[in-house]
Amino acid sequence: MNPANLIFLGVKQSVSALSRNDGSIIWTTQLKNSGLGGGGFVTLHVDGLQVFAHSSGELYCLELSTGRILWNNPLKGLGYGIATLATQDAKANLTAAQAQLIAAQQAAATSAAHPSH
């Protein structure tokens, strides 16, 4: 899957990647529900091979191709609410090598999810 053909949706403490072509869900990752506020609102920022998400006072870094949580930070002392996310010099277009890496990660994730018998 070409990353340029993905749309990202953050809602109800989850992040989903959807196909731009037909709207099908490629992956969904449920974020931790702290129960302390935020109303399920998710702020998203896509940067290269990572998707950054903020929900309920916690910041997450997800792998763009699979939605796997790479790390999270509870942002202690910063409270809850709607966050703004930004990165410096974010590039809208991936290099061919990055696109190949994403395709390989997706193929590996699909193989792991559907092992042959």
Secondary structure, 3 states (H helix, E strand, C coil): CCHHHEEEEEECCEEEEEECCCCCEEEEEECCCCCCCCCCCCEEEEECCEEEEEECCEEEEEECCCCCEEEEECCCCCCCCCCCCCCCCCCCCCCHHHHHHHHHHHHHHHHHHCCCC
